[in-house]
């Protein structure tokens, strides 16, 4: 091969490498956006399902049902806080995690919190009138955070006026 032909081949190889690099880059962006979208859908379905289940069982006095929910990977904990009316600042007596205390003081109607890595609040949701009895001893707890390695399994108990969140184990 002559040197002129070799020089032309080098440019062809460089162009091929650039095209392959662009294809890989766009494929990566497409896959990552698809994964993010699917995580958002799972998160929205989680919130909608919990709201619907709490709402339906709240009205059924004495009914109890165990639910298992799929949780997106970005959510590490799901916390439930007992509802209160009026001034809630003295209710929890400093026992709430720092991430939740500011949210509960600002908007006491929010009683379900989705926490991400580092216990950052990703979303705060209102489930209506809610009690928390994690250990099912009949004594209402102020709050409980469930670690969620991909799944959340809870028991929801209807009392007629509100719903009680319990550990499903």
Contact map, one row per residue, 1 for C-alpha under 8 A:
1110110000000000000000000000000000000000000000000000000000000000000000000000000000000000000000000000000000000000000000000000000000000000000000000000000000000000000000000
1111110000000000000000000000000000000000000000000000000000000000000000000000000000000000000000000000000000000000000000000000000000000000000000000000000000000000000000000
1111111000000000000000000000000000000000000000000000000000000000000000000000000000000000000000000000000000000000000000000000000000000000000000000000000000000000000000000
0111111100000000000000000000000000000000000000000000000000000000000000000000000000000000000000000000000000000000000000000000000000000000000000000000000000000000000000000
1111111110000000000000000000000000000000000000000000000000000000000000000000000000000000000000000000000000000000000000000000000000000000000000000000000000000000000000000
1111111111000000000000000000000000000000000000000000000000000000000000000000000000000000000000000000000000000000000000000000000000000000000000000000000000000000000000000
0011111111100000000000000000000000000000000000000000000000000000000000000000000000000000000000000000000000000000000000000000000000000000000000000000000000000000000000000
0001111111110000000000000000000000000000000000000000000000000000000000000000000000000000000000000000000000000000000000000000000000000000000000000000000000000000000000000
0000111111111000000000000000000000000000000000000000000000000000000000000000000000000000000000000000000000000000000000000000000000000000000000000000000000000000000000000
0000011111111100000000000000000000000000000000000000000000000000000000000000000000000000000000000000000000000000000000000000000000000000000000000000000000000000000000000
0000001111111110000000000000000000000000000000000000000000000000000000000000000000000000000000000000000000000000000000000000000000000000000000000000000000000000000000000
0000000111111111000000000000000000000000000000000000000000000000000000000000000000000000000000000000000000000000000000000000000000000000000000000000000000000000000000000
0000000011111111100000000000000000000000000000000000000000000000000000000000000000000000000000000000000000000000000000000000000000000000000000000000000000000000000000000
0000000001111111110000000000000000000000000000000000000000000000000000000000000000000000000000000000000000000000000000000000000000000000000000000000000000000000000000000
0000000000111111111000000000000000000000000000000000000000000000000000000000000000000000000000000000000000000000000000000000000000000000000000000000000000000000000000000
0000000000011111111100000000000000000000000000000000000000000000000000000000000000000000000000000000000000000000000000000000000000000000000000000000000000000000000000000
0000000000001111111110000000000000000000000000000000000000000000000000000000000000000000000000000000000000000000000000000000000000000000000000000000000000000000000000000
0000000000000111111111000000000000000000000000000000000000000000000000000000000000000000000000000000000000000000000000000000000000000000000000000000000000000000000000000
0000000000000011111111100000000000000000000000000000000000000000000000000000000000000000000000000000000000000000000000000000000000000000000000000000000000000000000000000
0000000000000001111111110000000000000000000000000000000000000000000000000000000000000000000000000000000000000000000000000000000000000000000000000000000000000000000000000
0000000000000000111111111000000000000000000000000000000000000000000000000000000000000000000000000000000000000000000000000000000000000000000000000000000000000000000000000
0000000000000000011111111100000000000000000000000000000000000000000000000000000000000000000000000000000000000000000000000000000000000000000000000000000000000000000000000
0000000000000000001111111110000000000000000000000000000000000000000000000000000000000000000000000000000000000000000000000000000000000000000000000000000000000000000000000
0000000000000000000111111111000000000000000000000000000000000000000000000000000000000000000000000000000000000000000000000000000000000000000000000000000000000000000000000
0000000000000000000011111111100000000000000000000000000000000000000000000000000000000000000000000000000000000000000000000000000000000000000000000000000000000000000000000
0000000000000000000001111111110000000000000000000000000000000000000000000000000000000000000000000000000000000000000000000000000000000000000000000000000000000000000000000
0000000000000000000000111111111000000000000000000000000000000000000000000000000000000000000000000000000000000000000000000000000000000000000000000000000000000000000000000
0000000000000000000000011111111100000000000000000000000000000000000000000000000000000000000000000000000000000000000000000000000000000000000000000000000000000000000000000
0000000000000000000000001111111110000000000000000000000000000000000000000000000000000000000000000000000000000000000000000000000000000000000000000000000000000000000000000
0000000000000000000000000111111111000000000000000000000000000000000000000000000000000000000000000000000000000000000000000000000000000000000000000000000000000000000000000
0000000000000000000000000011111111100000000000000000000000000000000000000000000000000000000000000000000000000000000000000000000000000000000000000000000000000000000000000
0000000000000000000000000001111111110000000000000000000000000000000000000000000000000000000000000000000000000000000000000000000000000000000000000000000000000000000000000
0000000000000000000000000000111111111000000000000000000000000000000000000000000000000000000000000000000000000000000000000000000000000000000000000000000000000000000000000
0000000000000000000000000000011111111100000000000000000000000000000000000000000000000000000000000000000000000000000000000000000000000000000000000000000000000000000000000
0000000000000000000000000000001111111110000000000000000000000000000000000000000000000000000000000000000000000000000000000000000000000000000000000000000000000000000000000
0000000000000000000000000000000111111111000000000000000000000000000000000000000000000000000000000000000000000000000000000000000000000000000000000000000000000000000000000
0000000000000000000000000000000011111111100000000000000000000000000000000000000000000000000000000000000000000000000000000000000000000000000000000000000000000000000000000
0000000000000000000000000000000001111111110000000000000000000000000000000000000000000000000000000000000000000000000000000000000000000000000000000000000000000000000000000
0000000000000000000000000000000000111111111000000000000000000000000000011000000000000000000000000000000000000000000000000000000000000000000000000000000000000000000000000
0000000000000000000000000000000000011111111100000000000000000000000000010000000000000000000000000000000000000000000000000000000000000000000000000000000000000000000000000
0000000000000000000000000000000000001111111110000000000000000000000000000000000000000000000000000000000000000000000000000000000000000000000000000000000000000000000000000
0000000000000000000000000000000000000111111111000000000000000000000001110000000000000000000000000000000000000000000000000000000000000000000000000000000000000000000000000
0000000000000000000000000000000000000011111111100000000000000000000000110000000000000000000000000000000000000000000000000000000000000000000000000000000000000000000000000
0000000000000000000000000000000000000001111111110000000000000000000000000000000000000000000000000000000000000000000000000000000000000000000000000000000000000000000000000
0000000000000000000000000000000000000000111111111000000000000000000000000000000000000000000000000000000000000000000000000000000000000000000000000000000000000000000000000
0000000000000000000000000000000000000000011111111100000000000000000011100000000000000000000000000000000000000000000000000000000000000000000000000000000000000000000000000
0000000000000000000000000000000000000000001111111110000000000000000000000000000000000000000000000000000000000000000000000000000000000000000000000000000000000000000000000
0000000000000000000000000000000000000000000111111111000000000000000000000000000000000000000000000000000000000000000000000000000000000000000000000000000000000000000000000
0000000000000000000000000000000000000000000011111111100000000000000000000000000000000000000000000000000000000000000000000000000000000000000000000000000000000000000000000
0000000000000000000000000000000000000000000001111111110000000000000000000000000000000000000000000000000000000000000000000000000000000000000000000000000000000000000000000
0000000000000000000000000000000000000000000000111111111000000000000000000000000000000000000000000000000000000000000000000000001000000000000000000000000000000000000000000
0000000000000000000000000000000000000000000000011111111100000000000000000000000000000000000000000000000000000000000000000000000000000000000000000000000000000000000000000
0000000000000000000000000000000000000000000000001111111110000000000000000000000000000000000000000000000000000000000000000000000000000000000000000000000000010000000000000
0000000000000000000000000000000000000000000000000111111111000000000000000000000000000000000000000000000000000000000000000000001000000000000000000000000000010000001000000
0000000000000000000000000000000000000000000000000011111111100000000000000000000000000000000000000000000000000000000000000000001100000000000000000000000000000000001000000
0000000000000000000000000000000000000000000000000001111111110000000000000000000000000000000000000000000000000000000000000000000000000000000000000000000000000000000000000
0000000000000000000000000000000000000000000000000000111111111011000000000000000000000000000000000000000000000000000000000000000000000000000000000000000000011100001000000
0000000000000000000000000000000000000000000000000000011111111000000000000000000000000000000000000000000000000000000000000000000000000000000000000000000000001111111000000
0000000000000000000000000000000000000000000000000000001111111000000000000000000000000000000000000000000000000000000000000000000000000000000000000000000000000111110000000
0000000000000000000000000000000000000000000000000000000111111110000000000000000000000000000000000000000000000000000000000000000000000000000000000000000000000111000000000
0000000000000000000000000000000000000000000000000000000011111110000000000000000000000000000000000000000000000000000000000000000000000000000000000000000000000111100000000
0000000000000000000000000000000000000000000000000000000000011111000000000000000000000000000000000000000000000000000000000000000000000000000000000000000000001111000000000
0000000000000000000000000000000000000000000000000000000010011111100000000000000000000000000000000000000000000000000000000000000000000000000000000000000000001110000000000
0000000000000000000000000000000000000000000000000000000010000111110000000000000000000000000000000000000000000000000000000000000000000000000000000000000000111100000000000
0000000000000000000000000000000000000000000000000000000000000011111000000000000000000000000000000000000000000000000000000000000000000000000000000000000000111000000000000
0000000000000000000000000000000000000000000000000000000000000001111100000000000000000000000000000000000000000000000000000000000000000000000000000000000011110000000000010
0000000000000000000000000000000000000000000000000000000000000000111110000000000000000000000000000000000000000000000000000000000000000000000000000000000011110000000000000
0000000000000000000000000000000000000000000000000000000000000000011111000000000000000000000000000000000000000000000000000000000000000000000000000000001111000000000000000
0000000000000000000000000000000000000000000001000000000000000000001111100000000000000000000000000000000000000000000000000000000000000000000000000000001110000000000000000
0000000000000000000000000000000000000000010001000000000000000000000111110000000000000000000000000000000000000000000000000000000000000000000000000000011100000000000000000
0000000000000000000000000000000000000000011001000000000000000000000011111010000000000000000000000000000000000000000000000000000000000000000000000001111100000000000000000
0000000000000000000000000000000000000011011000000000000000000000000001111110000000000000000000000000000000000000000000000000000000000000000000000000010000000000000000000
0000000000000000000000000000000000000010000000000000000000000000000000111111000000000000000000000000000000000000000000000000000000000000000000000000110000000000000000000
0000000000000000000000000000000000000000000000000000000000000000000000011111000000000000000000000000000000000000000110000000000000000000000000000000000000000000000000000
0000000000000000000000000000000000000000000000000000000000000000000000111111110000000000000000000000000000000000011110000100000000000000000000000001000000000000000000000
0000000000000000000000000000000000000000000000000000000000000000000000001111110000000000000000000000000000000000011110100000000000000000000000000011100000000000000000000
0000000000000000000000000000000000000000000000000000000000000000000000000011111000000000000000000000000000000000011100100000000000000000000000001111000000000000000000000
0000000000000000000000000000000000000000000000000000000000000000000000000011111100000000000000000000000000000001111000000000000000000000000000001111000000000000000000000
0000000000000000000000000000000000000000000000000000000000000000000000000000111110000000000000000000000000000011111000000000000000000000000000111100000000000000000000000
0000000000000000000000000000000000000000000000000000000000000000000000000000011111000000000000000000000000000011100000000000000000010000000000111000000000000000000010000
0000000000000000000000000000000000000000000000000000000000000000000000000000001111100000000000000000000000000011000000000000000001110000000001110000000000000000000000000
0000000000000000000000000000000000000000000000000000000000000000000000000000000111110000000000000000000000000010000000000000000011110000000111100000000000000000000000000
0000000000000000000000000000000000000000000000000000000000000000000000000000000011111000000000000000000000011010000000000000000111100000000000000000000000000000000000000
0000000000000000000000000000000000000000000000000000000000000000000000000000000001111111001000000000000000011000000000000000000010000000000000000000000000000000000000000
0000000000000000000000000000000000000000000000000000000000000000000000000000000000111111000000000000000000010000000000000000000000000000000000000000000000000000000000000
0000000000000000000000000000000000000000000000000000000000000000000000000000000000011111000000000000000000000000000000000000000000000000000000000000000000000000000000000
0000000000000000000000000000000000000000000000000000000000000000000000000000000000011111111000000000000000000000000000000000000000000000000000000000000000000000000000000
0000000000000000000000000000000000000000000000000000000000000000000000000000000000011111111100000000000110010000000000000000000000000000000000000000000000000000000000000
0000000000000000000000000000000000000000000000000000000000000000000000000000000000000011111110000000000010000000000000000000000000000000000000000000000000000000000000000
0000000000000000000000000000000000000000000000000000000000000000000000000000000000000011111110000000000000000000000000000000000000000000000000000000000000000000000000000
0000000000000000000000000000000000000000000000000000000000000000000000000000000000010011111110000000000000000000000000000000000000000000000001000000000000000000000000000
0000000000000000000000000000000000000000000000000000000000000000000000000000000000000001111111110000000000000000000000000000000000000000000001000000000000000000000000000
0000000000000000000000000000000000000000000000000000000000000000000000000000000000000000111111110000000000000000000000000000000000000000000000000000000000000000000000000
0000000000000000000000000000000000000000000000000000000000000000000000000000000000000000000111110000100000000000000000000000000000000000000000000000000000000000000000000
0000000000000000000000000000000000000000000000000000000000000000000000000000000000000000000111111000000000000000000000000000000000000000000000000000000000000000000000000
0000000000000000000000000000000000000000000000000000000000000000000000000000000000000000000111111101100000000000000000000000000000000000000000100000000000000000000000000
0000000000000000000000000000000000000000000000000000000000000000000000000000000000000000000000111111100000000000000000000000000000000000000000000000000000000000000000000
0000000000000000000000000000000000000000000000000000000000000000000000000000000000000000000000011111110000000000000000000000000000000000000000000000000000000000000000000
0000000000000000000000000000000000000000000000000000000000000000000000000000000000000000000000001111111000000000000000111000000000000000000000000000000000000000000000000
0000000000000000000000000000000000000000000000000000000000000000000000000000000000000000000000011111111100000000100000001000000000000000000000000000000000000000000000000
0000000000000000000000000000000000000000000000000000000000000000000000000000000000000000000001011111111110000000000000000000000000000000000000000000000000000000000000000
0000000000000000000000000000000000000000000000000000000000000000000000000000000000000000000000000111111111000000000000000000000000000000000000000000000000000000000000000
0000000000000000000000000000000000000000000000000000000000000000000000000000000000000000000000000011111111110100000000000001000000000000000000000000000000000000000000000
0000000000000000000000000000000000000000000000000000000000000000000000000000000000000001000000000001111111111110000000000000000000000000000000000000000000000000000000000
0000000000000000000000000000000000000000000000000000000000000000000000000000000000000001100000000000111111110000000000000000000000000000000000000000000000000000000000000
0000000000000000000000000000000000000000000000000000000000000000000000000000000000000000000000000000011111110000000000000000000000000000000000000000000000000000000000000
0000000000000000000000000000000000000000000000000000000000000000000000000000000000000000000000000000001111111100000000000000000000000000000000000000000000000000000000000
0000000000000000000000000000000000000000000000000000000000000000000000000000000000111001000000000000001111111110000000000000000000000000000000000000000000000000000000000
0000000000000000000000000000000000000000000000000000000000000000000000000000000000110000000000000000000100111110000000000000010100000000000000000000000000000000000000000
0000000000000000000000000000000000000000000000000000000000000000000000000000000000000000000000000000001100111111100000000001111000000000000000000000000000000000000000000
0000000000000000000000000000000000000000000000000000000000000000000000000000001111100000000000000000000100011111100000000001111101000000000000000000000000000000000000000
0000000000000000000000000000000000000000000000000000000000000000000000000000011110000000000000000000000000000111110000000001111000000000000000000000000000000000000000000
0000000000000000000000000000000000000000000000000000000000000000000000000000011100000000000000000001000000000111111000001111100000000000000000000000000000000000000000000
0000000000000000000000000000000000000000000000000000000000000000000000000011111000000000000000000000000000000001111100001111000000000000000000000000000000000000000000000
0000000000000000000000000000000000000000000000000000000000000000000000000011111000000000000000000000000000000000111110111110000000000000000000000000000000000000000000000
0000000000000000000000000000000000000000000000000000000000000000000000000111100000000000000000000000000000000000011111111100000000000000000000000000000000000000000000000
0000000000000000000000000000000000000000000000000000000000000000000000000111000000000000000000000000000000000000001111110000000000000000000000000000000000000000000000000
0000000000000000000000000000000000000000000000000000000000000000000000000000000000000000000000000000000000000000000111110000000000000000000000000000000000000000000000000
0000000000000000000000000000000000000000000000000000000000000000000000000001100000000000000000000010000000000000001111111000000000000000000000000000000000000000000000000
0000000000000000000000000000000000000000000000000000000000000000000000000000000000000000000000000010000000000000001111111100000000000000000000000000000000000000000000000
0000000000000000000000000000000000000000000000000000000000000000000000000000000000000000000000000011000000000000111100111111000000000000000000000000000000000000000000000
0000000000000000000000000000000000000000000000000000000000000000000000000010000000000000000000000000000000000000111100011111000000000000000000000000000000000000000000000
0000000000000000000000000000000000000000000000000000000000000000000000000000000000000000000000000000000000000000111000001111100000000000000000000000000000000000000000000
0000000000000000000000000000000000000000000000000000000000000000000000000000000000000000000000000000001000000111110000001111110000000000000000000000000000000000000000000
0000000000000000000000000000000000000000000000000000000000000000000000000000000000000000000000000000000000000111100000000011111000000000000000000000000000000000000000000
0000000000000000000000000000000000000000000000000000000000000000000000000000000000000000000000000000000000001111000000000001111100000000000000000000000000000000000000000
0000000000000000000000000000000000000000000000000010011000000000000000000000000000000000000000000000000000000111000000000000111111000000000000000000000000000000000000000
0000000000000000000000000000000000000000000000000000001000000000000000000000000000100000000000000000000000001010000000000000011111000000000000000000000000000000010000000
0000000000000000000000000000000000000000000000000000000000000000000000000000000001110000000000000000000000000000000000000000001111100000000000000000000000000000111000000
0000000000000000000000000000000000000000000000000000000000000000000000000000000011100000000000000000000000000010000000000000001111110000000000000000000000000000011110000
0000000000000000000000000000000000000000000000000000000000000000000000000000000011100000000000000000000000000000000000000000000011111000000111000000000000000000011110000
0000000000000000000000000000000000000000000000000000000000000000000000000000000111000000000000000000000000000000000000000000000001111100000111110000000000000000000111000
0000000000000000000000000000000000000000000000000000000000000000000000000000000000000000000000000000000000000000000000000000000000111111111110000000000000000000000111100
0000000000000000000000000000000000000000000000000000000000000000000000000000000000000000000000000000000000000000000000000000000000011111000010010000000000000000000011100
0000000000000000000000000000000000000000000000000000000000000000000000000000000000000000000000000000000000000000000000000000000000001111100000000000000000000000000001100
0000000000000000000000000000000000000000000000000000000000000000000000000000000000000000000000000000000000000000000000000000000000001111111000000000000000000000000001100
0000000000000000000000000000000000000000000000000000000000000000000000000000000000000000000000000000000000000000000000000000000000001011111000000000000000000000000000000
0000000000000000000000000000000000000000000000000000000000000000000000000000000000000000000000000000000000000000000000000000000000001001111100000000000000000000000000000
0000000000000000000000000000000000000000000000000000000000000000000000000000000000000000000000000000000000000000000000000000000000001001111110000000000000000000000000000
0000000000000000000000000000000000000000000000000000000000000000000000000000000001000000000000000000000000000000000000000000000000111000011111000000000000000000000000000
0000000000000000000000000000000000000000000000000000000000000000000000000000000001000000000000000000000000000000000000000000000000111100001111110000000000000000000000000
0000000000000000000000000000000000000000000000000000000000000000000000000000000011000000001100000000000000000000000000000000000000110000000111110000000000000000000000000
0000000000000000000000000000000000000000000000000000000000000000000000000000001111000000000000010000000000000000000000000000000000010000000011111000000000000000000000000
0000000000000000000000000000000000000000000000000000000000000000000000000000001110000000000000000000000000000000000000000000000000010100000011111100000000000000000000000
0000000000000000000000000000000000000000000000000000000000000000000000000000111100000000000000000000000000000000000000000000000000000000000000111110000000000000000000000
0000000000000000000000000000000000000000000000000000000000000000000000000000111000000000000000000000000000000000000000000000000000000000000000011111000100000000000000000
0000000000000000000000000000000000000000000000000000000000000000000000000001110000000000000000000000000000000000000000000000000000000000000000001111100100000000000000000
0000000000000000000000000000000000000000000000000000000000000000000000100011110000000000000000000000000000000000000000000000000000000000000000000111111100000000000000000
0000000000000000000000000000000000000000000000000000000000000000000000101001000000000000000000000000000000000000000000000000000000000000000000000011111100000000000000000
0000000000000000000000000000000000000000000000000000000000000000000001111000000000000000000000000000000000000000000000000000000000000000000000000001111100000000000000000
0000000000000000000000000000000000000000000000000000000000000000000111100000000000000000000000000000000000000000000000000000000000000000000000000001111110000000000000000
0000000000000000000000000000000000000000000000000000000000000000000111100000000000000000000000000000000000000000000000000000000000000000000000000111111111000000000000000
0000000000000000000000000000000000000000000000000000000000000000011110000000000000000000000000000000000000000000000000000000000000000000000000000000001111100000000000110
0000000000000000000000000000000000000000000000000000000000000000011100000000000000000000000000000000000000000000000000000000000000000000000000000000000111110000000011110
0000000000000000000000000000000000000000000000000000000000000001111000000000000000000000000000000000000000000000000000000000000000000000000000000000000011111000000011110
0000000000000000000000000000000000000000000000000000110010000001111000000000000000000000000000000000000000000000000000000000000000000000000000000000000001111100001111000
0000000000000000000000000000000000000000000000000000000011000111100000000000000000000000000000000000000000000000000000000000000000000000000000000000000000111110001111000
0000000000000000000000000000000000000000000000000000000011111111000000000000000000000000000000000000000000000000000000000000000000000000000000000000000000011111111100000
0000000000000000000000000000000000000000000000000000000001111110000000000000000000000000000000000000000000000000000000000000000000000000000000000000000000001111111100000
0000000000000000000000000000000000000000000000000000000001111100000000000000000000000000000000000000000000000000000000000000000000000000000000000000000000000111111000000
0000000000000000000000000000000000000000000000000000000001101000000000000000000000000000000000000000000000000000000000000000000010000000000000000000000000000111111000000
0000000000000000000000000000000000000000000000000000000001100000000000000000000000000000000000000000000000000000000000000000000111100000000000000000000000000111111100000
0000000000000000000000000000000000000000000000000000011011000000000000000000000000000000000000000000000000000000000000000000000011100000000000000000000000011111111110000
0000000000000000000000000000000000000000000000000000000000000000000000000000000000000000000000000000000000000000000000000000000001111000000000000000000000011110011111000
0000000000000000000000000000000000000000000000000000000000000000000000000000000100000000000000000000000000000000000000000000000001111100000000000000000001111000001111100
0000000000000000000000000000000000000000000000000000000000000000000000000000000000000000000000000000000000000000000000000000000000011111000000000000000001111000000111110
0000000000000000000000000000000000000000000000000000000000000000000000000000000000000000000000000000000000000000000000000000000000001111000000000000000011100000000011111
0000000000000000000000000000000000000000000000000000000000000000010000000000000000000000000000000000000000000000000000000000000000000000000000000000000011100000000001111
0000000000000000000000000000000000000000000000000000000000000000000000000000000000000000000000000000000000000000000000000000000000000000000000000000000000000000000000111
